[in-house]
Amino acid sequence: MGKETAAILLITVVHLVGVAVLLWAVLGNDELDLRGWWPRDDPPEPPPPVTPPPSGDAEPAARRLRTEHERLADAHRRPRRPEHAPEREPERV
């Protein structure tokens, strides 16, 4: 067996073992968990925050930001230029 044949055979075997491990991981063998043999350093997860239940007496907003055909950004946009250009005063010499 030549060097080229041995290299191709080695690459093929490594790929077959990799495919077998991937299939084993995807199919989810629950009998053996390899991640459980090492202790974890993660702190315990905090409990989810307790939100109060909705009371059902919501009030409408104090100001309407837009109508049906306006965008929300139009309510806060300032004009880019003044309405009228300022009048120029002649310089006195």
C-alpha positions in Angstrom: 0.0 0.0 0.0 1.4 3.3 -1.1 1.5 6.6 0.9 -1.3 8.1 -1.2 -3.6 5.1 -0.6 -2.9 5.2 3.1 -3.6 9.0 3.3 -6.9 8.5 1.4 -7.9 5.6 3.6 -7.1 7.6 6.8 -9.1 10.6 5.6 -12.1 8.3 4.7 -12.0 6.7 8.1 -11.9 10.0 9.9 -14.8 11.3 7.9 -16.9 8.2 8.6 -16.2 8.5 12.3 -17.2 12.2 12.1 -20.5 11.4 10.3 -21.3 8.7 12.9 -20.7 11.1 15.8 -22.8 13.8 14.2 -25.7 11.4 13.6 -25.4 10.2 17.2 -25.6 13.8 18.4 -28.5 14.7 16.1 -30.6 11.7 17.0 -30.2 12.5 20.6 -29.1 9.5 22.6 -30.3 10.3 26.1 -28.6 7.4 27.8 -25.1 9.0 27.8 -24.6 12.7 28.4 -20.9 13.6 27.8 -21.5 17.1 29.0 -22.4 16.0 32.5 -19.0 14.6 33.5 -17.4 18.0 34.0 -18.7 20.3 36.8 -20.2 23.5 35.6 -19.2 27.0 36.9 -22.4 28.7 35.8 -24.3 30.4 38.6 -27.9 29.2 39.1 -30.4 31.0 36.8 -32.5 33.6 38.6 -36.2 33.0 38.7 -38.3 34.8 36.1 -39.5 38.3 37.2 -43.0 38.4 38.6 -45.2 40.7 36.6 -48.4 42.0 38.0 -51.5 40.9 36.2 -53.1 43.6 34.0 -55.8 45.5 35.8 -57.9 46.3 32.8 -58.3 50.0 33.5 -55.8 51.4 31.0 -56.1 55.1 30.2 -55.6 56.6 26.7 -52.5 58.5 25.9 -52.4 62.2 26.7 -51.3 63.1 23.2 -52.0 61.5 19.8 -48.7 61.1 18.0 -50.1 60.5 14.6 -53.2 60.1 12.5 -53.9 57.2 10.2 -51.8 58.5 7.3 -48.8 60.0 9.1 -45.6 58.3 10.2 -44.6 58.3 13.8 -41.3 60.1 12.9 -43.3 63.0 11.4 -44.6 64.0 14.8 -41.1 64.7 16.1 -39.4 66.1 13.0 -38.2 69.7 13.1 -38.1 71.6 9.8 -34.7 71.7 8.2 -34.8 75.4 7.2 -36.8 78.3 8.5 -39.9 79.2 6.6 -38.5 82.4 5.3 -34.9 83.4 4.7 -33.8 86.1 7.1 -33.7 89.6 5.6 -30.2 90.9 4.9 -29.3 94.2 6.3 -26.9 96.3 4.3 -23.6 97.0 5.9 -22.9 100.7 6.6 -19.5 102.0 5.7 
